[in-house]
Amino acid sequence: MDLALSPSLRPRQAAEFLGIGLSTLWRWVKERHGFPQPIQLGPRTTVFEGAKLAAWRNAQGNVPVASAPKVRRKAKRA
């Protein structure tokens, strides 16, 4: 199933469509201006409009949507 053609996507599907994690999706909802806002259908049901997510992703151009994960390394003991 092509997620971009779905009229509505649950948060996990939206994150998968964008190639990001679920926590990143919610951070983008709060912090990124112009990012499509979710629609609350009920107390436990939230969806994103598939067409709006696809349009937002296409508008990003060559800018990578998801950043590379940061690698943490322990300092070596002397």
mmCIF file of the N, C-alpha and C atoms, coordinates in Angstrom:
data_MODEL
# 
_entry.id   MODEL 
# 
loop_
_atom_site.group_PDB 
_atom_site.id 
_atom_site.type_symbol 
_atom_site.label_atom_id 
_atom_site.label_alt_id 
_atom_site.label_comp_id 
_atom_site.label_asym_id 
_atom_site.label_entity_id 
_atom_site.label_seq_id 
_atom_site.pdbx_PDB_ins_code 
_atom_site.Cartn_x 
_atom_site.Cartn_y 
_atom_site.Cartn_z 
_atom_site.occupancy 
_atom_site.B_iso_or_equiv 
_atom_site.pdbx_formal_charge 
_atom_site.auth_seq_id 
_atom_site.auth_comp_id 
_atom_site.auth_asym_id 
_atom_site.auth_atom_id 
_atom_site.pdbx_PDB_model_num 
ATOM 1   N N  . MET A 1 1  ? 0.841   -1.175 0.000  1.00 0.00 ? 1  MET A N  1 
ATOM 2   C CA . MET A 1 1  ? 0.000   0.000  0.000  1.00 0.00 ? 1  MET A CA 1 
ATOM 3   C C  . MET A 1 1  ? 0.889   1.242  0.000  1.00 0.00 ? 1  MET A C  1 
ATOM 4   N N  . ASP A 1 2  ? 0.575   2.186  -0.877 1.00 0.00 ? 2  ASP A N  1 
ATOM 5   C CA . ASP A 1 2  ? 1.316   3.441  -0.937 1.00 0.00 ? 2  ASP A CA 1 
ATOM 6   C C  . ASP A 1 2  ? 0.751   4.390  0.108  1.00 0.00 ? 2  ASP A C  1 
ATOM 7   N N  . LEU A 1 3  ? 1.552   4.678  1.126  1.00 0.00 ? 3  LEU A N  1 
ATOM 8   C CA . LEU A 1 3  ? 1.072   5.505  2.231  1.00 0.00 ? 3  LEU A CA 1 
ATOM 9   C C  . LEU A 1 3  ? 0.724   6.918  1.795  1.00 0.00 ? 3  LEU A C  1 
ATOM 10  N N  . ALA A 1 4  ? 1.376   7.435  0.748  1.00 0.00 ? 4  ALA A N  1 
ATOM 11  C CA . ALA A 1 4  ? 1.093   8.797  0.286  1.00 0.00 ? 4  ALA A CA 1 
ATOM 12  C C  . ALA A 1 4  ? -0.322  8.914  -0.261 1.00 0.00 ? 4  ALA A C  1 
ATOM 13  N N  . LEU A 1 5  ? -0.888  7.808  -0.741 1.00 0.00 ? 5  LEU A N  1 
ATOM 14  C CA . LEU A 1 5  ? -2.234  7.842  -1.304 1.00 0.00 ? 5  LEU A CA 1 
ATOM 15  C C  . LEU A 1 5  ? -3.318  7.647  -0.252 1.00 0.00 ? 5  LEU A C  1 
ATOM 16  N N  . SER A 1 6  ? -2.935  7.295  0.954  1.00 0.00 ? 6  SER A N  1 
ATOM 17  C CA . SER A 1 6  ? -3.911  7.102  2.021  1.00 0.00 ? 6  SER A CA 1 
ATOM 18  C C  . SER A 1 6  ? -4.467  8.455  2.444  1.00 0.00 ? 6  SER A C  1 
ATOM 19  N N  . PRO A 1 7  ? -5.785  8.547  2.621  1.00 0.00 ? 7  PRO A N  1 
ATOM 20  C CA . PRO A 1 7  ? -6.352  9.832  3.048  1.00 0.00 ? 7  PRO A CA 1 
ATOM 21  C C  . PRO A 1 7  ? -5.908  10.230 4.447  1.00 0.00 ? 7  PRO A C  1 
ATOM 22  N N  . SER A 1 8  ? -5.696  9.248  5.303  1.00 0.00 ? 8  SER A N  1 
ATOM 23  C CA . SER A 1 8  ? -5.238  9.563  6.657  1.00 0.00 ? 8  SER A CA 1 
ATOM 24  C C  . SER A 1 8  ? -4.259  8.496  7.119  1.00 0.00 ? 8  SER A C  1 
ATOM 25  N N  . LEU A 1 9  ? -3.277  8.942  7.897  1.00 0.00 ? 9  LEU A N  1 
ATOM 26  C CA . LEU A 1 9  ? -2.243  8.047  8.405  1.00 0.00 ? 9  LEU A CA 1 
ATOM 27  C C  . LEU A 1 9  ? -2.190  8.160  9.919  1.00 0.00 ? 9  LEU A C  1 
ATOM 28  N N  . ARG A 1 10 ? -2.111  7.026  10.579 1.00 0.00 ? 10 ARG A N  1 
ATOM 29  C CA . ARG A 1 10 ? -1.894  7.031  12.021 1.00 0.00 ? 10 ARG A CA 1 
ATOM 30  C C  . ARG A 1 10 ? -0.461  7.508  12.258 1.00 0.00 ? 10 ARG A C  1 
ATOM 31  N N  . PRO A 1 11 ? -0.136  7.983  13.453 1.00 0.00 ? 11 PRO A N  1 
ATOM 32  C CA . PRO A 1 11 ? 1.208   8.511  13.698 1.00 0.00 ? 11 PRO A CA 1 
ATOM 33  C C  . PRO A 1 11 ? 2.340   7.556  13.320 1.00 0.00 ? 11 PRO A C  1 
ATOM 34  N N  . ARG A 1 12 ? 2.212   6.289  13.627 1.00 0.00 ? 12 ARG A N  1 
ATOM 35  C CA . ARG A 1 12 ? 3.276   5.334  13.285 1.00 0.00 ? 12 ARG A CA 1 
ATOM 36  C C  . ARG A 1 12 ? 3.439   5.232  11.764 1.00 0.00 ? 12 ARG A C  1 
ATOM 37  N N  . GLN A 1 13 ? 2.329   5.238  11.026 1.00 0.00 ? 13 GLN A N  1 
ATOM 38  C CA . GLN A 1 13 ? 2.397   5.192  9.564  1.00 0.00 ? 13 GLN A CA 1 
ATOM 39  C C  . GLN A 1 13 ? 3.017   6.473  9.008  1.00 0.00 ? 13 GLN A C  1 
ATOM 40  N N  . ALA A 1 14 ? 2.663   7.612  9.602  1.00 0.00 ? 14 ALA A N  1 
ATOM 41  C CA . ALA A 1 14 ? 3.213   8.896  9.158  1.00 0.00 ? 14 ALA A CA 1 
ATOM 42  C C  . ALA A 1 14 ? 4.726   8.926  9.360  1.00 0.00 ? 14 ALA A C  1 
ATOM 43  N N  . ALA A 1 15 ? 5.183   8.440  10.501 1.00 0.00 ? 15 ALA A N  1 
ATOM 44  C CA . ALA A 1 15 ? 6.621   8.393  10.773 1.00 0.00 ? 15 ALA A CA 1 
ATOM 45  C C  . ALA A 1 15 ? 7.323   7.482  9.771  1.00 0.00 ? 15 ALA A C  1 
ATOM 46  N N  . GLU A 1 16 ? 6.725   6.341  9.488  1.00 0.00 ? 16 GLU A N  1 
ATOM 47  C CA . GLU A 1 16 ? 7.294   5.406  8.513  1.00 0.00 ? 16 GLU A CA 1 
ATOM 48  C C  . GLU A 1 16 ? 7.365   6.053  7.131  1.00 0.00 ? 16 GLU A C  1 
ATOM 49  N N  . PHE A 1 17 ? 6.317   6.755  6.744  1.00 0.00 ? 17 PHE A N  1 
ATOM 50  C CA . PHE A 1 17 ? 6.253   7.431  5.451  1.00 0.00 ? 17 PHE A CA 1 
ATOM 51  C C  . PHE A 1 17 ? 7.381   8.458  5.314  1.00 0.00 ? 17 PHE A C  1 
ATOM 52  N N  . LEU A 1 18 ? 7.690   9.153  6.405  1.00 0.00 ? 18 LEU A N  1 
ATOM 53  C CA . LEU A 1 18 ? 8.724   10.184 6.378  1.00 0.00 ? 18 LEU A CA 1 
ATOM 54  C C  . LEU A 1 18 ? 10.121  9.630  6.637  1.00 0.00 ? 18 LEU A C  1 
ATOM 55  N N  . GLY A 1 19 ? 10.197  8.371  7.052  1.00 0.00 ? 19 GLY A N  1 
ATOM 56  C CA . GLY A 1 19 ? 11.493  7.764  7.327  1.00 0.00 ? 19 GLY A CA 1 
ATOM 57  C C  . GLY A 1 19 ? 12.108  8.239  8.629  1.00 0.00 ? 19 GLY A C  1 
ATOM 58  N N  . ILE A 1 20 ? 11.258  8.512  9.618  1.00 0.00 ? 20 ILE A N  1 
ATOM 59  C CA . ILE A 1 20 ? 11.724  9.000  10.917 1.00 0.00 ? 20 ILE A CA 1 
ATOM 60  C C  . ILE A 1 20 ? 11.103  8.160  12.024 1.00 0.00 ? 20 ILE A C  1 
ATOM 61  N N  . GLY A 1 21 ? 11.555  8.367  13.233 1.00 0.00 ? 21 GLY A N  1 
ATOM 62  C CA . GLY A 1 21 ? 10.989  7.681  14.384 1.00 0.00 ? 21 GLY A CA 1 
ATOM 63  C C  . GLY A 1 21 ? 9.755   8.403  14.901 1.00 0.00 ? 21 GLY A C  1 
ATOM 64  N N  . LEU A 1 22 ? 8.999   7.704  15.719 1.00 0.00 ? 22 LEU A N  1 
ATOM 65  C CA . LEU A 1 22 ? 7.767   8.259  16.264 1.00 0.00 ? 22 LEU A CA 1 
ATOM 66  C C  . LEU A 1 22 ? 8.032   9.480  17.147 1.00 0.00 ? 22 LEU A C  1 
ATOM 67  N N  . SER A 1 23 ? 9.066   9.432  17.965 1.00 0.00 ? 23 SER A N  1 
ATOM 68  C CA . SER A 1 23 ? 9.366   10.587 18.825 1.00 0.00 ? 23 SER A CA 1 
ATOM 69  C C  . SER A 1 23 ? 9.805   11.791 17.996 1.00 0.00 ? 23 SER A C  1 
ATOM 70  N N  . THR A 1 24 ? 10.499  11.554 16.887 1.00 0.00 ? 24 THR A N  1 
ATOM 71  C CA . THR A 1 24 ? 10.894  12.647 15.997 1.00 0.00 ? 24 THR A CA 1 
ATOM 72  C C  . THR A 1 24 ? 9.665   13.270 15.357 1.00 0.00 ? 24 THR A C  1 
ATOM 73  N N  . LEU A 1 25 ? 8.699   12.455 14.978 1.00 0.00 ? 25 LEU A N  1 
ATOM 74  C CA . LEU A 1 25 ? 7.459   12.970 14.399 1.00 0.00 ? 25 LEU A CA 1 
ATOM 75  C C  . LEU A 1 25 ? 6.799   13.956 15.355 1.00 0.00 ? 25 LEU A C  1 
ATOM 76  N N  . TRP A 1 26 ? 6.662   13.572 16.614 1.00 0.00 ? 26 TRP A N  1 
ATOM 77  C CA . TRP A 1 26 ? 5.999   14.454 17.585 1.00 0.00 ? 26 TRP A CA 1 
ATOM 78  C C  . TRP A 1 26 ? 6.832   15.699 17.867 1.00 0.00 ? 26 TRP A C  1 
ATOM 79  N N  . ARG A 1 27 ? 8.156   15.586 17.823 1.00 0.00 ? 27 ARG A N  1 
ATOM 80  C CA . ARG A 1 27 ? 9.005   16.765 18.003 1.00 0.00 ? 27 ARG A CA 1 
ATOM 81  C C  . ARG A 1 27 ? 8.809   17.728 16.839 1.00 0.00 ? 27 ARG A C  1 
ATOM 82  N N  . TRP A 1 28 ? 8.719   17.198 15.616 1.00 0.00 ? 28 TRP A N  1 
ATOM 83  C CA . TRP A 1 28 ? 8.498   18.051 14.454 1.00 0.00 ? 28 TRP A CA 1 
ATOM 84  C C  . TRP A 1 28 ? 7.143   18.742 14.522 1.00 0.00 ? 28 TRP A C  1 
ATOM 85  N N  . VAL A 1 29 ? 6.128   18.058 15.028 1.00 0.00 ? 29 VAL A N  1 
ATOM 86  C CA . VAL A 1 29 ? 4.804   18.668 15.181 1.00 0.00 ? 29 VAL A CA 1 
ATOM 87  C C  . VAL A 1 29 ? 4.918   19.910 16.061 1.00 0.00 ? 29 VAL A C  1 
ATOM 88  N N  . LYS A 1 30 ? 5.725   19.816 17.114 1.00 0.00 ? 30 LYS A N  1 
ATOM 89  C CA . LYS A 1 30 ? 5.879   20.936 18.049 1.00 0.00 ? 30 LYS A CA 1 
ATOM 90  C C  . LYS A 1 30 ? 6.816   22.023 17.537 1.00 0.00 ? 30 LYS A C  1 
ATOM 91  N N  . GLU A 1 31 ? 7.906   21.633 16.859 1.00 0.00 ? 31 GLU A N  1 
ATOM 92  C CA . GLU A 1 31 ? 8.989   22.574 16.596 1.00 0.00 ? 31 GLU A CA 1 
ATOM 93  C C  . GLU A 1 31 ? 9.109   23.081 15.165 1.00 0.00 ? 31 GLU A C  1 
ATOM 94  N N  . ARG A 1 32 ? 8.661   22.332 14.184 1.00 0.00 ? 32 ARG A N  1 
ATOM 95  C CA . ARG A 1 32 ? 8.871   22.745 12.792 1.00 0.00 ? 32 ARG A CA 1 
ATOM 96  C C  . ARG A 1 32 ? 7.675   23.542 12.285 1.00 0.00 ? 32 ARG A C  1 
ATOM 97  N N  . HIS A 1 33 ? 7.947   24.806 11.923 1.00 0.00 ? 33 HIS A N  1 
ATOM 98  C CA . HIS A 1 33 ? 6.891   25.649 11.367 1.00 0.00 ? 33 HIS A CA 1 
ATOM 99  C C  . HIS A 1 33 ? 6.548   25.143 9.970  1.00 0.00 ? 33 HIS A C  1 
ATOM 100 N N  . GLY A 1 34 ? 5.273   25.037 9.674  1.00 0.00 ? 34 GLY A N  1 
ATOM 101 C CA . GLY A 1 34 ? 4.834   24.556 8.375  1.00 0.00 ? 34 GLY A CA 1 
ATOM 102 C C  . GLY A 1 34 ? 4.651   23.053 8.293  1.00 0.00 ? 34 GLY A C  1 
ATOM 103 N N  . PHE A 1 35 ? 5.028   22.333 9.355  1.00 0.00 ? 35 PHE A N  1 
ATOM 104 C CA . PHE A 1 35 ? 4.839   20.884 9.347  1.00 0.00 ? 35 PHE A CA 1 
ATOM 105 C C  . PHE A 1 35 ? 3.351   20.586 9.542  1.00 0.00 ? 35 PHE A C  1 
ATOM 106 N N  . PRO A 1 36 ? 2.783   19.659 8.758  1.00 0.00 ? 36 PRO A N  1 
ATOM 107 C CA . PRO A 1 36 ? 1.352   19.345 8.878  1.00 0.00 ? 36 PRO A CA 1 
ATOM 108 C C  . PRO A 1 36 ? 0.970   18.912 10.294 1.00 0.00 ? 36 PRO A C  1 
ATOM 109 N N  . GLN A 1 37 ? -0.058  19.530 10.808 1.00 0.00 ? 37 GLN A N  1 
ATOM 110 C CA . GLN A 1 37 ? -0.510  19.235 12.163 1.00 0.00 ? 37 GLN A CA 1 
ATOM 111 C C  . GLN A 1 37 ? -1.465  18.033 12.157 1.00 0.00 ? 37 GLN A C  1 
ATOM 112 N N  . PRO A 1 38 ? -1.439  17.250 13.220 1.00 0.00 ? 38 PRO A N  1 
ATOM 113 C CA . PRO A 1 38 ? -2.326  16.085 13.298 1.00 0.00 ? 38 PRO A CA 1 
ATOM 114 C C  . PRO A 1 38 ? -3.772  16.511 13.555 1.00 0.00 ? 38 PRO A C  1 
ATOM 115 N N  . ILE A 1 39 ? -4.671  15.596 13.265 1.00 0.00 ? 39 ILE A N  1 
ATOM 116 C CA . ILE A 1 39 ? -6.102  15.812 13.505 1.00 0.00 ? 39 ILE A CA 1 
ATOM 117 C C  . ILE A 1 39 ? -6.532  14.842 14.588 1.00 0.00 ? 39 ILE A C  1 
ATOM 118 N N  . GLN A 1 40 ? -7.146  15.361 15.622 1.00 0.00 ? 40 GLN A N  1 
ATOM 119 C CA . GLN A 1 40 ? -7.623  14.540 16.738 1.00 0.00 ? 40 GLN A CA 1 
ATOM 120 C C  . GLN A 1 40 ? -9.055  14.098 16.414 1.00 0.00 ? 40 GLN A C  1 
ATOM 121 N N  . LEU A 1 41 ? -9.243  12.804 16.143 1.00 0.00 ? 41 LEU A N  1 
ATOM 122 C CA . LEU A 1 41 ? -10.572 12.281 15.823 1.00 0.00 ? 41 LEU A CA 1 
ATOM 123 C C  . LEU A 1 41 ? -11.338 11.863 17.070 1.00 0.00 ? 41 LEU A C  1 
ATOM 124 N N  . GLY A 1 42 ? -10.619 11.548 18.102 1.00 0.00 ? 42 GLY A N  1 
ATOM 125 C CA . GLY A 1 42 ? -11.226 11.110 19.352 1.00 0.00 ? 42 GLY A CA 1 
ATOM 126 C C  . GLY A 1 42 ? -10.180 11.148 20.440 1.00 0.00 ? 42 GLY A C  1 
ATOM 127 N N  . PRO A 1 43 ? -10.540 10.728 21.644 1.00 0.00 ? 43 PRO A N  1 
ATOM 128 C CA . PRO A 1 43 ? -9.583  10.802 22.744 1.00 0.00 ? 43 PRO A CA 1 
ATOM 129 C C  . PRO A 1 43 ? -8.335  9.935  22.535 1.00 0.00 ? 43 PRO A C  1 
ATOM 130 N N  . ARG A 1 44 ? -8.441  8.887  21.733 1.00 0.00 ? 44 ARG A N  1 
ATOM 131 C CA . ARG A 1 44 ? -7.294  7.994  21.505 1.00 0.00 ? 44 ARG A CA 1 
ATOM 132 C C  . ARG A 1 44 ? -6.994  7.778  20.027 1.00 0.00 ? 44 ARG A C  1 
ATOM 133 N N  . THR A 1 45 ? -7.520  8.659  19.180 1.00 0.00 ? 45 THR A N  1 
ATOM 134 C CA . THR A 1 45 ? -7.326  8.494  17.741 1.00 0.00 ? 45 THR A CA 1 
ATOM 135 C C  . THR A 1 45 ? -6.824  9.794  17.126 1.00 0.00 ? 45 THR A C  1 
ATOM 136 N N  . THR A 1 46 ? -5.601  9.750  16.623 1.00 0.00 ? 46 THR A N  1 
ATOM 137 C CA . THR A 1 46 ? -4.977  10.896 15.971 1.00 0.00 ? 46 THR A CA 1 
ATOM 138 C C  . THR A 1 46 ? -4.510  10.456 14.593 1.00 0.00 ? 46 THR A C  1 
ATOM 139 N N  . VAL A 1 47 ? -4.728  11.304 13.587 1.00 0.00 ? 47 VAL A N  1 
ATOM 140 C CA . VAL A 1 47 ? -4.301  10.992 12.224 1.00 0.00 ? 47 VAL A CA 1 
ATOM 141 C C  . VAL A 1 47 ? -3.625  12.206 11.598 1.00 0.00 ? 47 VAL A C  1 
ATOM 142 N N  . PHE A 1 48 ? -2.854  11.943 10.557 1.00 0.00 ? 48 PHE A N  1 
ATOM 143 C CA . PHE A 1 48 ? -2.257  12.979 9.729  1.00 0.00 ? 48 PHE A CA 1 
ATOM 144 C C  . PHE A 1 48 ? -2.841  12.812 8.333  1.00 0.00 ? 48 PHE A C  1 
ATOM 145 N N  . GLU A 1 49 ? -3.035  13.915 7.618  1.00 0.00 ? 49 GLU A N  1 
ATOM 146 C CA . GLU A 1 49 ? -3.530  13.837 6.246  1.00 0.00 ? 49 GLU A CA 1 
ATOM 147 C C  . GLU A 1 49 ? -2.377  13.425 5.332  1.00 0.00 ? 49 GLU A C  1 
ATOM 148 N N  . GLY A 1 50 ? -2.570  12.308 4.635  1.00 0.00 ? 50 GLY A N  1 
ATOM 149 C CA . GLY A 1 50 ? -1.524  11.771 3.770  1.00 0.00 ? 50 GLY A CA 1 
ATOM 150 C C  . GLY A 1 50 ? -1.081  12.747 2.694  1.00 0.00 ? 50 GLY A C  1 
ATOM 151 N N  . ALA A 1 51 ? -2.038  13.446 2.075  1.00 0.00 ? 51 ALA A N  1 
ATOM 152 C CA . ALA A 1 51 ? -1.705  14.385 1.003  1.00 0.00 ? 51 ALA A CA 1 
ATOM 153 C C  . ALA A 1 51 ? -0.867  15.549 1.525  1.00 0.00 ? 51 ALA A C  1 
ATOM 154 N N  . LYS A 1 52 ? -1.180  16.029 2.729  1.00 0.00 ? 52 LYS A N  1 
ATOM 155 C CA . LYS A 1 52 ? -0.415  17.145 3.297  1.00 0.00 ? 52 LYS A CA 1 
ATOM 156 C C  . LYS A 1 52 ? 1.003   16.713 3.661  1.00 0.00 ? 52 LYS A C  1 
ATOM 157 N N  . LEU A 1 53 ? 1.146   15.500 4.186  1.00 0.00 ? 53 LEU A N  1 
ATOM 158 C CA . LEU A 1 53 ? 2.488   14.996 4.495  1.00 0.00 ? 53 LEU A CA 1 
ATOM 159 C C  . LEU A 1 53 ? 3.309   14.830 3.219  1.00 0.00 ? 53 LEU A C  1 
ATOM 160 N N  . ALA A 1 54 ? 2.676   14.306 2.160  1.00 0.00 ? 54 ALA A N  1 
ATOM 161 C CA . ALA A 1 54 ? 3.381   14.115 0.891  1.00 0.00 ? 54 ALA A CA 1 
ATOM 162 C C  . ALA A 1 54 ? 3.801   15.461 0.304  1.00 0.00 ? 54 ALA A C  1 
ATOM 163 N N  . ALA A 1 55 ? 2.909   16.448 0.367  1.00 0.00 ? 55 ALA A N  1 
ATOM 164 C CA . ALA A 1 55 ? 3.233   17.782 -0.153 1.00 0.00 ? 55 ALA A CA 1 
ATOM 165 C C  . ALA A 1 55 ? 4.364   18.414 0.649  1.00 0.00 ? 55 ALA A C  1 
ATOM 166 N N  . TRP A 1 56 ? 4.325   18.264 1.976  1.00 0.00 ? 56 TRP A N  1 
ATOM 167 C CA . TRP A 1 56 ? 5.382   18.825 2.822  1.00 0.00 ? 56 TRP A CA 1 
ATOM 168 C C  . TRP A 1 56 ? 6.722   18.167 2.494  1.00 0.00 ? 56 TRP A C  1 
ATOM 169 N N  . ARG A 1 57 ? 6.717   16.840 2.367  1.00 0.00 ? 57 ARG A N  1 
ATOM 170 C CA . ARG A 1 57 ? 7.952   16.111 2.062  1.00 0.00 ? 57 ARG A CA 1 
ATOM 171 C C  . ARG A 1 57 ? 8.511   16.533 0.708  1.00 0.00 ? 57 ARG A C  1 
ATOM 172 N N  . ASN A 1 58 ? 7.639   16.682 -0.294 1.00 0.00 ? 58 ASN A N  1 
ATOM 173 C CA . ASN A 1 58 ? 8.093   17.086 -1.625 1.00 0.00 ? 58 ASN A CA 1 
ATOM 174 C C  . ASN A 1 58 ? 8.634   18.511 -1.617 1.00 0.00 ? 58 ASN A C  1 
ATOM 175 N N  . ALA A 1 59 ? 8.062   19.379 -0.779 1.00 0.00 ? 59 ALA A N  1 
ATOM 176 C CA . ALA A 1 59 ? 8.507   20.772 -0.704 1.00 0.00 ? 59 ALA A CA 1 
ATOM 177 C C  . ALA A 1 59 ? 9.887   20.902 -0.070 1.00 0.00 ? 59 ALA A C  1 
ATOM 178 N N  . GLN A 1 60 ? 10.331  19.872 0.636  1.00 0.00 ? 60 GLN A N  1 
ATOM 179 C CA . GLN A 1 60 ? 11.637  19.928 1.293  1.00 0.00 ? 60 GLN A CA 1 
ATOM 180 C C  . GLN A 1 60 ? 12.778  19.824 0.291  1.00 0.00 ? 60 GLN A C  1 
ATOM 181 N N  . GLY A 1 61 ? 12.488  19.381 -0.932 1.00 0.00 ? 61 GLY A N  1 
ATOM 182 C CA . GLY A 1 61 ? 13.520  19.297 -1.965 1.00 0.00 ? 61 GLY A CA 1 
ATOM 183 C C  . GLY A 1 61 ? 14.603  18.304 -1.613 1.00 0.00 ? 61 GLY A C  1 
ATOM 184 N N  . ASN A 1 62 ? 15.845  18.715 -1.781 1.00 0.00 ? 62 ASN A N  1 
ATOM 185 C CA . ASN A 1 62 ? 16.981  17.833 -1.527 1.00 0.00 ? 62 ASN A CA 1 
ATOM 186 C C  . ASN A 1 62 ? 17.438  17.846 -0.081 1.00 0.00 ? 62 ASN A C  1 
ATOM 187 N N  . VAL A 1 63 ? 16.757  18.601 0.749  1.00 0.00 ? 63 VAL A N  1 
ATOM 188 C CA . VAL A 1 63 ? 17.120  18.644 2.163  1.00 0.00 ? 63 VAL A CA 1 
ATOM 189 C C  . VAL A 1 63 ? 16.748  17.312 2.786  1.00 0.00 ? 63 VAL A C  1 
ATOM 190 N N  . PRO A 1 64 ? 17.679  16.638 3.454  1.00 0.00 ? 64 PRO A N  1 
ATOM 191 C CA . PRO A 1 64 ? 17.330  15.357 4.074  1.00 0.00 ? 64 PRO A CA 1 
ATOM 192 C C  . PRO A 1 64 ? 16.261  15.561 5.138  1.00 0.00 ? 64 PRO A C  1 
ATOM 193 N N  . VAL A 1 65 ? 15.218  14.753 5.078  1.00 0.00 ? 65 VAL A N  1 
ATOM 194 C CA . VAL A 1 65 ? 14.113  14.874 6.027  1.00 0.00 ? 65 VAL A CA 1 
ATOM 195 C C  . VAL A 1 65 ? 14.553  14.389 7.393  1.00 0.00 ? 65 VAL A C  1 
ATOM 196 N N  . ALA A 1 66 ? 15.225  13.264 7.439  1.00 0.00 ? 66 ALA A N  1 
ATOM 197 C CA . ALA A 1 66 ? 15.683  12.711 8.721  1.00 0.00 ? 66 ALA A CA 1 
ATOM 198 C C  . ALA A 1 66 ? 17.197  12.875 8.813  1.00 0.00 ? 66 ALA A C  1 
ATOM 199 N N  . SER A 1 67 ? 17.648  13.326 9.947  1.00 0.00 ? 67 SER A N  1 
ATOM 200 C CA . SER A 1 67 ? 19.084  13.480 10.132 1.00 0.00 ? 67 SER A CA 1 
ATOM 201 C C  . SER A 1 67 ? 19.685  12.155 10.595 1.00 0.00 ? 67 SER A C  1 
ATOM 202 N N  . ALA A 1 68 ? 20.963  12.011 10.390 1.00 0.00 ? 68 ALA A N  1 
ATOM 203 C CA . ALA A 1 68 ? 21.651  10.790 10.810 1.00 0.00 ? 68 ALA A CA 1 
ATOM 204 C C  . ALA A 1 68 ? 21.667  10.719 12.334 1.00 0.00 ? 68 ALA A C  1 
ATOM 205 N N  . PRO A 1 69 ? 21.543  9.530  12.876 1.00 0.00 ? 69 PRO A N  1 
ATOM 206 C CA . PRO A 1 69 ? 21.566  9.411  14.335 1.00 0.00 ? 69 PRO A CA 1 
ATOM 207 C C  . PRO A 1 69 ? 22.931  9.790  14.888 1.00 0.00 ? 69 PRO A C  1 
ATOM 208 N N  . LYS A 1 70 ? 22.911  10.394 16.058 1.00 0.00 ? 70 LYS A N  1 
ATOM 209 C CA . LYS A 1 70 ? 24.158  10.775 16.715 1.00 0.00 ? 70 LYS A CA 1 
ATOM 210 C C  . LYS A 1 70 ? 24.722  9.561  17.437 1.00 0.00 ? 70 LYS A C  1 
ATOM 211 N N  . VAL A 1 71 ? 26.021  9.372  17.291 1.00 0.00 ? 71 VAL A N  1 
ATOM 212 C CA . VAL A 1 71 ? 26.683  8.234  17.921 1.00 0.00 ? 71 VAL A CA 1 
ATOM 213 C C  . VAL A 1 71 ? 27.398  8.733  19.163 1.00 0.00 ? 71 VAL A C  1 
ATOM 214 N N  . ARG A 1 72 ? 27.090  8.115  20.287 1.00 0.00 ? 72 ARG A N  1 
ATOM 215 C CA . ARG A 1 72 ? 27.756  8.477  21.530 1.00 0.00 ? 72 ARG A CA 1 
ATOM 216 C C  . ARG A 1 72 ? 28.826  7.437  21.822 1.00 0.00 ? 72 ARG A C  1 
ATOM 217 N N  . ARG A 1 73 ? 29.977  7.914  22.192 1.00 0.00 ? 73 ARG A N  1 
ATOM 218 C CA . ARG A 1 73 ? 31.068  7.002  22.512 1.00 0.00 ? 73 ARG A CA 1 
ATOM 219 C C  . ARG A 1 73 ? 31.611  7.345  23.884 1.00 0.00 ? 73 ARG A C  1 
ATOM 220 N N  . LYS A 1 74 ? 31.969  6.312  24.589 1.00 0.00 ? 74 LYS A N  1 
ATOM 221 C CA . LYS A 1 74 ? 32.573  6.519  25.902 1.00 0.00 ? 74 LYS A CA 1 
ATOM 222 C C  . LYS A 1 74 ? 34.004  7.002  25.727 1.00 0.00 ? 74 LYS A C  1 
ATOM 223 N N  . ALA A 1 75 ? 34.409  7.884  26.613 1.00 0.00 ? 75 ALA A N  1 
ATOM 224 C CA . ALA A 1 75 ? 35.793  8.362  26.592 1.00 0.00 ? 75 ALA A CA 1 
ATOM 225 C C  . ALA A 1 75 ? 36.710  7.245  27.069 1.00 0.00 ? 75 ALA A C  1 
ATOM 226 N N  . LYS A 1 76 ? 37.849  7.135  26.430 1.00 0.00 ? 76 LYS A N  1 
ATOM 227 C CA . LYS A 1 76 ? 38.815  6.110  26.829 1.00 0.00 ? 76 LYS A CA 1 
ATOM 228 C C  . LYS A 1 76 ? 39.526  6.553  28.096 1.00 0.00 ? 76 LYS A C  1 
ATOM 229 N N  . ARG A 1 77 ? 39.717  5.615  28.975 1.00 0.00 ? 77 ARG A N  1 
ATOM 230 C CA . ARG A 1 77 ? 40.452  5.910  30.211 1.00 0.00 ? 77 ARG A CA 1 
ATOM 231 C C  . ARG A 1 77 ? 41.942  5.834  29.940 1.00 0.00 ? 77 ARG A C  1 
ATOM 232 N N  . ALA A 1 78 ? 42.676  6.724  30.568 1.00 0.00 ? 78 ALA A N  1 
ATOM 233 C CA . ALA A 1 78 ? 44.132  6.756  30.366 1.00 0.00 ? 78 ALA A CA 1 
ATOM 234 C C  . ALA A 1 78 ? 44.846  5.783  31.261 1.00 0.00 ? 78 ALA A C  1 
# 
